[in-house]
Amino acid sequence: MNDKLGLVSYIPAAVAVADPDEFLSSVLTGWKRQQLAQNFSLETAKRRTRSVMRMASFVGKHPWQWQLADADDFFSHLRGVENLSHNTVRAYQTDVKLFLEFAGSSVYDWNERCGQLFGTVFSQVVTEYNRSTHLDDTSEATKRPFSTRELQEFFDLADLEPERILNSGRNGALAAWRDAVMLKTIYGWGLRFNEARHLIPADFSRNIRSPGFGEWGLLRVRHGKAKKGSPPKQRTTLTVFDWSVDVLDHWTRVGLPRFGGHRASPLFPTDNGTMVDNAALRRKFHALLDELGFPPGLDIHSLRRSYATHLQTELGFDVGFVQMQLGHDHASTTGIYTIAAPDYRSRELSRVLNATLERSGAVLPSPDTKESR
């Protein structure tokens, strides 16, 4: 029997009728296909597979034989012996947790087949008792905005969460939809978290200069960041993204009524009609980040940083416009928020050179054009 991991001794003789390594390979292949179907990148799927295989190699057992003590040994080794960072160990924990959720899901038949072949089934070994907590936002790496690719993957996963909850038979799909819409709203209008949680539907109105946005063209932010000893600072923010209008319009027509909301109640209410709790949304935010495995430096405020960055470096809005949208008194404050995308300087230089050459009547060759020799 082919035993790449050297684990056959752990399989009871009475049920060792199949190659455990081949079965594990089939489960991992199925998991990879599921992730690709969910729009995760191939590199993300490969990284997660490596995490599972590394734990299997360390503990000397196949995943359906893992116990809580095996997870404790593996994660403590990563942290205490290999001295991996807190976030890296947490990423390993997330990968293993997601794999076991997939393998043990009743939606698929892996657990049933595992029981028939090996006399045991997959069980979850990453729990609230042995999973490291997420570091406080103030202690993480230097804060940064999302790249456009990261932001799309983040929102895709947030959109997928309600469906996954429904498929699992758990409660909370409506709350997951609410959270996804709230996170998109924070980015879509460049809001602070506290500004977003205080929103009510009546804060939105028409912008006569942008009639295409309908009732969502203007947003009156009533709970902006206050100066010491002053009431909350108010501002009016113009709607920029047409997709954000579609998201909120659908939410207020279909989702919000299920909470019993009206124009004067919170736009993102809890079951009892109160505003969303700060800590709860942060936990949801970081759970999504952990699953995606993004580099450190992201927090909820990164959505506001991303709004400022993308308006300037990706969409070409003037810094003065962005300053007014964010409600900053000084352009220098906005500059702190704005961090150019990696290829922004090259694109901006090309744009300026093209504009200069066009004015002089010259033609700039394509980067792919080779000089004839």
PAGUSE-827181 format. One record per atom (N, C-alpha, C): residue in one letter; x, y, z. Coordinates in steps of 0.2 Angstrom, whole numbers, plus 2048, in hexadecimal, padded with zeros to 3 digits. Layout:
N
AXYZ/...
END
This chain:
373
M8047FA800/M800800800/M804806800/N80380B7FC/N8078117FB/N805816801/D80A817805/D80981B80C/D80E82180C/K80C826809/K81182C808/K81382F80F/L80E82F813/L80E83281A/L81182D81F/G81182781D/G813822822/G80E821828/L808821826/L80382182B/L7FE81B82C/V800816828/V7FB810827/V7FA80D82E/S7FF80D832/S7FF80A839/S7F980D83D/Y7F781383B/Y7F281683F/Y7EB81483D/I7EA810837/I7E480E834/I7E2807837/P7DD80683A/P7DB7FF83D/P7DB7FA837/A7DE7F4839/A7DF7EF833/A7D87ED830/A7D37ED834/A7CC7EB832/A7C97EF82D/V7CB7F682C/V7C87FA828/V7CD7FD823/A7D47FB823/A7D97FE81F/A7D97FA818/V7D37FC814/V7D27F980E/V7D37FE808/A7D580480A/A7D6809805/A7DD80C806/D7E080F801/D7E6813802/D7E481A806/P7E681B80C/P7E482180F/P7E782880C/D7ED827809/D7F082D806/D7EC82F7FF/E7EA82A7FC/E7E682B7F6/E7DF82E7F8/F7DC82C7FD/F7D682F7FF/F7D7836802/L7DC837805/L7DE83E807/L7DF843801/S7E28407FC/S7E38447F6/S7DD8467F3/S7D88417F3/S7D28427F0/S7CE8487F3/V7CE8477FA/V7CB84C7FE/V7CE8537FD/L7D48547FD/L7D885A7FC/L7D685D7F5/T7D68587F0/T7D485A7E9/T7CD85D7E9/G7C885A7EC/G7C185C7ED/G7C18637F0/W7C58647F5/W7C586A7F9/W7C88707F4/K7CD86E7F0/K7D08737EC/K7CB8757E7/R7C78717E4/R7C28727DF/R7BD8777E2/Q7BB8757E9/Q7B68797EC/Q7B88817ED/Q7BF8817EF/Q7C18887EF/Q7C288C7E9/L7C48897E4/L7C488C7DD/L7BD88E7DB/A7B888A7DC/A7B188B7DB/A7AE8917DE/Q7B18927E4/Q7B08987E9/Q7B489E7E7/N7B889E7E1/N7BC8A37DF/N7C28A57E3/F7C48A07E7/F7CB8A17EA/F7D08A07E5/S7D68A27E6/S7DB8A17E1/S7DE89B7E2/L7E18987DC/L7E58927DC/L7EA8927E2/E7EE8977E2/E7F38987E7/E7F18977EE/T7EB89A7F0/T7E88997F6/T7E68927F8/A7E388F7F3/A7E18887F4/A7E78837F5/K7ED8857F1/K7F38817F2/K7F68827F9/R7F68887FB/R7F988A802/R7F5886807/R7EE886807/R7EA88380C/R7EC87B80C/T7ED878806/T7EE871806/T7F5870809/R7FA874808/R80087380B/R800874813/S7FB878815/S7FA87881C/S7F887281F/V7F386F81C/V7F086981E/V7F586381E/M7F9863818/M7FE85D818/M80385E81D/R80586481E/R80A865823/R80886382A/M80286482C/M800862832/M7FF85A833/A7FD85782D/A7FD85082D/A80484D82D/S80985082A/S81084D82B/S81284E832/F811854835/F81385583C/F810850841/V80A84F841/V80684B846/V807844844/G80884283E/G80983B83C/G80383783C/K7FD83B83A/K7F7838839/K7F383B833/H7EE837831/H7EA83A82C/H7E583F82F/P7E284482B/P7DD84982E/P7D7846832/W7D5840830/W7CF83D833/W7D183A83A/Q7D783A83B/Q7D9837842/Q7DC83C846/W7DB842844/W7DE848848/W7DA84984F/Q7DD84B854/Q7D984D85A/Q7DC85385C/L7D8856861/L7DA85D864/L7E185D866/A7E4858869/A7EB85886B/A7EF859866/D7EE856860/D7F285685A/D7F385D858/A7ED861857/A7ED868855/A7F186C85A/D7F086B861/D7F486F866/D7FB86E865/D7FD868864/D805866863/D80786A85C/F803869857/F80686C851/F806874851/F801877854/F80187E854/F806881859/S80787E85E/S80C880863/S81387F861/H81487A85D/H81A879859/H81C87F855/L817881851/L81888684C/L81A88D84F/R81688E855/R817894859/R81D89485D/G81E88E861/G82388E866/G82A88C864/V82A88785F/V83088585C/V833888856/E82E889851/E83088C84B/E83089384B/N82C896851/N82C89D852/N8298A184C/L82389E849/L81F8A1844/L81B8A6847/S8198AB843/S8168B1846/S80F8AF848/H80C8B384C/H8058B284F/H8008B1849/N8018B6844/N7FC8B683E/N7FD8AF83A/T8048AD839/T8058A7835/T8028A1838/V8038A083F/V80089B842/V7F889B841/R7F58A1842/R7EE8A1841/R7EC89F83A/A7F08A1835/A7EE89F82F/A7EE89782E/Y7F3894831/Y7F388D831/Y7ED88A834/Q7EB88D83A/Q7E588B83D/Q7DF88B839/T7DE891835/T7D9892831/T7D888D82B/D7DE88C828/D7DE887823/D7DC880825/V7DF87E82B/V7DD87782D/V7D587782F/K7D387C832/K7CC87D834/K7C787C82E/L7C9880829/L7C5880823/L7C587981F/F7CB87681F/F7CB86F81C/F7C686A820/L7C786A826/L7C386682A/L7BB86782A/E7BA86E829/E7B3870828/E7B086D821/F7B586D81C/F7B386A816/F7B2863816/A7B7860818/A7B7858818/A7B285581D/G7B0859822/G7AB856826/G7A4859825/S7A385D81F/S79C86081E/S79885A81B/S79185B81D/S78C85681B/S78A857813/V78D85D811/V78B85E80A/V78F85A805/Y795857807/Y799853804/Y79884C807/D79B847804/D79B840807/D7A283D809/W7A684280A/W7AD84080C/W7AD83D813/N7A983F818/N7A983C81F/N7A683581E/E7A183481A/E79D82E81A/E7A2829817/R7A682B812/R7AA82680E/R7B0825813/C7B282A817/C7B882981C/C7B6824821/G7B0824823/G7AE820828/G7AE818826/Q7AB81881F/Q7AB81181C/Q7B280E81B/L7B7812819/L7BD810818/L7C280F81E/F7C1813823/F7C6813828/F7C381382F/G7BD81382F/G7BA812836/G7BA81883A/T7BB81E837/T7BB82483B/T7B982A836/V7B882F839/V7B6835835/V7BA83B837/F7B9840832/F7BC847834/F7B984A83A/S7BD84D83E/S7BA852843/S7BE858844/Q7BB85D846/Q7BE864847/Q7C386484D/V7C986684B/V7CE866851/V7D186D852/V7CE87284E/V7D087984F/V7C987C852/T7CA87E858/T7C488185C/T7C588785F/E7C188A863/E7C2890866/E7C788F86C/Y7C888986E/Y7CC888874/Y7D3887872/N7D588686C/N7DC88586A/N7DE88A864/R7D988E862/R7DB89285C/R7DD89985F/S7E389C85D/S7E58A285F/S7E08A885D/T7DF8AC862/T7DB8B2861/T7DE8B785C/H7DA8BB858/H7DD8BF854/H7E08C5858/L7E68C7856/L7E98CD859/L7E58D3859/D7E58D785E/D7E28DD85E/D7E48E2858/D7DF8E6855/D7E18EA84F/D7E78EE850/T7E88F0856/T7ED8F5858/T7F48F2858/S7F58EB858/S7FB8E8859/S7FD8E5853/E7FA8E584D/E7FC8E2847/E8018E6843/A8038E383E/A8088E7839/A8058ED837/T8098F1834/T8078F8831/T8018F782D/K7FC8FB82E/K7F68FB82B/K7F78FD824/R7F38FA81F/R7F38FB818/R7EC8FA815/P7EB8FD80F/P7E58FB80C/P7E58F5808/F7DF8F2806/F7DE8EC802/F7E18EE7FB/S7E48E97F8/S7E48EA7F0/S7DE8E97ED/T7DD8EB7E7/T7D68E97E4/T7D58E27E3/R7DA8DE7E2/R7D98D77E2/R7D78D47E9/E7DA8D67EE/E7D88D47F5/E7D18D67F6/L7D08DC7F5/L7C98DF7F6/L7C48DA7F3/Q7C58D97EC/Q7C08D57E9/Q7BF8CE7EC/E7C58CB7EE/E7C48C47F1/E7C18C47F8/F7C28CA7FB/F7BF8CB802/F7B88CB801/F7B58CF7FD/F7AE8D07FC/F7AB8CA7F9/D7AE8C67F5/D7AC8C07F2/D7AA8BB7F8/L7AF8BB7FC/L7AF8B6802/L7A98B8807/A7A88BF808/A7A38C180C/A79C8C0809/D79C8C0802/D7958BF7FF/D7948B77FF/L7998B3800/L7988AC800/L7968A9807/E7988AD80C/E7968AB813/E78F8A9814/P78A8AD812/P7838AB813/P7818A5810/E7848A380A/E78289D807/E78589780B/R78B89880D/R78E893811/R78B891817/I78889681B/I785895821/I77E892820/L77B89381A/L775890819/L776889817/N77B887813/N77D880811/N77F87C817/S78187F81C/S78387C822/S77E87A827/G77887E826/G77287D82A/G773881831/R778886831/R77888A837/R774890836/N77389483C/N77089A83B/N7758A083A/G7728A5838/G7778AB837/G7788AD830/A7758AB82B/A7768AC824/A7748B4823/L76E8B6826/L76C8BD825/L7718C2828/A7738C082E/A7788C4831/A77F8C582D/A7818BF82A/A7878BF825/A7868C381F/W7808C381D/W77E8C8817/W77F8CF819/R77C8D181F/R77C8D7822/R7838DA822/D7888D5825/D78F8D7826/D7928D8820/A7918D481B/A7948D5814/A7928DC811/V78B8DE812/V7898E480F/V78C8EA813/M78D8E9819/M7908EE81D/M7978EF81C/L79B8EA81B/L7A28EB819/L7A38EE812/K79E8EC80D/K79F8F0807/K79D8F7807/T7988F980C/T79690080D/T79C904810/I79F901814/I7A5904817/I7AA906812/Y7AC90180D/Y7B0903808/Y7AD907803/G7A7906801/G7A390A7FB/G7A29117FD/W7A2913803/W7A291A804/W7A791D809/G7AD91980A/G7B291B80E/G7B191C815/L7AD918818/L7AB91A81F/L7AF917824/R7AF91A82A/R7B1917830/R7AC912833/F7AE90D837/F7AA908839/F7A490B83D/N7A6910841/N7A0912845/N79B917841/E79E91A83C/E79991D837/E795919834/A797913832/A79390E82F/A78D90B833/R78F909839/R78B90683E/R78590B840/H78691283F/H781916841/H77C91883B/L77E915835/L77A91782F/L773915830/I76E91982D/I76791782C/I765918825/P760915822/P75F91681B/P75D91D819/A75A92181E/A75992881C/A75F92C81B/D76592A81D/D76B92E81C/D76D92E814/F76A92A810/F76B92A809/F76692E806/S768932800/S7639367FC/S7669377F5/R76293A7F1/R76493B7EA/R7699407E9/N76D93F7E4/N7729447E2/N7709467DB/I76E94D7DA/I76B94F7D4/I77094F7CE/R77694F7D0/R77C94F7CB/R77D9477C9/S77B9437CD/S77C93C7CB/S7769387CC/P7719397C7/P76A9367C8/P76A92F7C7/G76F92C7C4/G7709257C3/G7709217C9/F7729247CF/F7739217D5/F76C9217D9/G7679247D6/G7619237D9/G7619267E0/E75E9237E5/E75D9257EC/E7649247F0/W7699227ED/W76F9217F0/W7759257EE/G77392B7EB/G77992F7E9/G77D9337EE/L77A9357F4/L77D9387F9/L77C9357FF/L781935803/L78193280A/L78393780F/R77E938814/R78093D819/R78293981F/V78993A821/V78C937826/V78B93B82D/R787938831/R78593C837/R78A93B83D/H78E93583D/H792934843/H799933841/G79C93983E/G7A393983C/G7A793A842/K7AD939841/K7B2939847/K7B294084A/A7B1941850/A7B0947854/A7B7949857/K7B8950857/K7BD95385A/K7BC953861/K7C1953865/K7C195386D/K7BC95986F/G7B7957873/G7B295B875/G7AD95E871/S7AD95B86B/S7A895D865/S7A3957864/P79D959861/P79995485F/P79B950859/P79894B857/P79B947851/P79A94C84B/K7A094B847/K7A094F841/K79C94C83B/Q798950838/Q79494E832/Q79795082C/R79594C826/R79894E820/R79394A81B/T79394C815/T79094980F/T79594680A/T793940809/T79893C805/T79493A7FE/L79793B7F8/L79493A7F2/L7959327F0/T79092F7ED/T7919287EB/T7959287E5/V79A9237E5/V79F9237DF/V79E91C7DB/F79C9177DF/F79C9107DC/F79590E7DA/D79390C7D4/D78C90A7D3/D78B9037D6/W7908FF7D7/W78F8F87DA/W78C8F97E1/S78F8FE7E4/S78D8FF7EB/S7869017EC/V7839057E7/V77C9067E7/V7789007E6/D77A8FC7E2/D7768F57E1/D7768F17E7/V77C8F17EB/V77C8ED7F1/V7788F07F6/L7778F67F7/L7738F97FC/L76C8F97FA/D76A8FA7F4/D7638FA7F2/D7608F37F3/H7648EE7F1/H7628E77F2/H7618E57FA/W7668E77FE/W7668E6805/W75F8E9808/T75E8F0806/T7588F380A/T7528F0807/R7518EE801/R74B8EB7FF/R74A8E4801/V74F8E0802/V74E8D9803/V7518D780A/G7578D980C/G75A8D7812/G7578DB818/L7578E1818/L7568E581E/L74F8E4820/P74A8E381C/P7438E281F/P7428DC823/R7478D7822/R7468D1826/R7498D382D/F74C8D882E/F74E8DA835/F7488DF838/G7438E1834/G73E8E5836/G7408EC836/G7458EE832/G7488F5831/G7448F982D/H74590082F/H74190582B/H74690B82A/R744911827/R749916825/R74C91982B/A74A919831/A74D91C837/A75091783B/S750910839/S75490B83D/S75B90A83A/P75F90683E/P76690583B/P766902835/L76A904830/L76A90182A/L76D8FA82A/F7718F8830/F7748F2831/F7728F0838/P76C8ED839/P76A8EC840/P76C8E5842/T76B8E3848/T76C8DD84B/T7658DA84C/D7648D484E/D75D8D184F/D7598D5853/N75C8D8858/N7578DC85D/N7578E485B/G7598E5855/G7588EC852/G75E8F1854/T7638EF858/T7688F385A/T76E8F3854/M7738F8855/M7788F8851/M77D8F2851/V7808F184C/V7858EB84C/V78B8EC851/D78C8E7855/D7928E885A/D7988E9856/N79D8ED859/N7A38EE856/N7A78E8856/A7A88E485C/A7AC8DE85C/A7AA8D9858/A7A38D8857/A7A08D2853/A7A28D384C/L7A28D9849/L7A38DA842/L7AB8DA841/R7AF8DC846/R7B68DB845/R7B88D3845/R7B58CF849/R7B68C8849/R7B48C5842/K7AF8C7840/K7AD8C5839/K7B28C7834/F7B48CD834/F7B98D082F/F7BF8CC830/H7C28CB836/H7C88C7836/H7C78C0834/A7C18BD835/A7C08B6833/A7C18B582C/L7BE8BA828/L7BF8BA821/L7C68BB81F/L7CA8C0822/L7D18C1820/L7D58BA822/D7D38B7827/D7D78B1829/D7D68AC823/E7D08AB821/E7CE8A681C/E7D28A7816/L7D38AE814/L7D68B080E/L7DD8B080E/G7E08B0814/G7E78B0815/G7EB8B6813/F7E88BC813/F7EB8C2811/F7F18C4815/P7F68C7813/P7FC8CA817/P7F98CE81C/P7FC8CF822/P7FA8D3828/P7FA8DA826/G7F68DE82A/G7F68E6829/G7EF8E8827/L7EA8E3827/L7E38E5825/L7DF8E582B/D7DB8EA82C/D7D58EB831/D7CF8EE82E/I7CA8EF831/I7C48F182E/I7C58F882C/H7CA8FC82F/H7CB90382C/H7CF903826/S7D28FD824/S7D58FC81D/S7D08FD818/L7C98FC819/L7C48FD814/L7C4904812/R7C4908817/R7C4910816/R7CB912813/R7D190F815/R7D7910812/R7D790E80A/S7D4909809/S7D3906802/S7CF90B7FE/Y7CA90E801/Y7C59127FD/Y7C99187FB/A7CD91B800/A7D19217FE/A7D791F7F9/T7DA91A7FA/T7DF9187F5/T7DD9167EE/H7D79137EE/H7D59117E7/H7D29177E3/L7CE91B7E7/L7CC9217E3/L7D19257E0/Q7D79267E3/Q7DC92A7E0/Q7E19267DC/T7E39207DE/T7E891D7DA/T7E59187D4/E7DF9167D5/E7DC9117D0/E7D79157CC/L7D391A7CF/L7CE91D7CB/L7D09247C9/G7D59277CC/G7D792E7CA/G7D49347CD/F7D09337D2/F7CD9397D6/F7D293D7D9/D7D19447D9/D7D59497DC/D7D59487E3/V7DB9497E6/V7DC9487EE/V7D794D7F1/G7D59537EF/G7D19577F2/G7CA9547F2/F7C89507ED/F7C194D7ED/F7C19477F2/V7C79437F3/V7C793E7F7/V7C79417FF/Q7CA946800/Q7CB949806/Q7C494B809/M7C094E804/M7B9950806/M7B494A807/Q7B5945803/Q7B293E804/Q7B393B80B/L7B993C80D/L7BB938813/L7B993D819/G7B8943818/G7B794881E/G7BD94A821/H7C394A81E/H7C994C821/H7CA954820/D7CC957826/D7CE95E826/D7D4960821/H7D995C821/H7DF95D81E/H7E0958819/A7E395A813/A7E595580E/A7EA950810/S7EF953815/S7F494F817/S7F194881B/T7EC94981E/T7E9943821/T7E793E81C/T7E4941816/T7E293C811/T7E893980E/G7ED93C80E/G7F393980B/G7F693380F/I7F5933815/I7F792E81A/I7F3928818/Y7EC929816/Y7E8923814/Y7EA92080D/T7ED924809/T7EE922802/T7F591F801/I7F49197FF/I7FA9157FE/I7FA9127F7/A7FE9147F2/A7FD9127EC/A7FE90A7EB/A7FA9087E6/A7FB9017E4/A8028FF7E1/P8048F97E2/P80B8F87DF/P80D8FA7D8/D8088FA7D4/D80A8FC7CD/D8079037CB/Y8059067D0/Y80290D7CF/Y8079127CC/R80D9127CF/R8129177CD/R8149167C5/S81490F7C3/S81690E7BC/S8109107B8/R80A90F7BA/R8059117B6/R8049187B5/E80591C7BB/E8059237BB/E80A9267B7/L8109237B7/L8169267B3/L8149257AC/S81191F7AA/S81091E7A3/S80A9237A1/R8059247A5/R8009297A3/R8039307A2/V8079327A6/V80A9397A6/V80E93979F/L81293479E/L816934798/L812934792/N80D930792/N80993078C/N80593778B/A80393A790/A80094078F/A80594678D/T80B94578F/T81094A78D/T812949786/L813943784/L81494177D/L80F943778/E80894277A/E803943776/E80294B775/R80494F77A/R804956779/R80A958774/S80F954773/S81595676F/S814953768/G80F94F767/G80E94B761/G811945760/A815943765/A81993C765/A814937767/V817931765/V81392B767/V81892676B/L815924771/L819920776/L818919774/P81D915772/P81C90E770/P81A90A776/S816904774/S814900779/S8198FC77C/P8188FB783/P81E8F8787/P8208F1784/D81B8EE780/D81D8E777D/D8208E8776/T8218EE773/T8248EF76D/T82C8EF76E/K82F8EB769/K8368EB769/K8398EF764/E83E8F3765/E8428F7760/E8458F275B/S8448F4755/S8478F074F/S84E8F274F/R8528ED74E/R85A8EE74F/R85D8ED748/
END
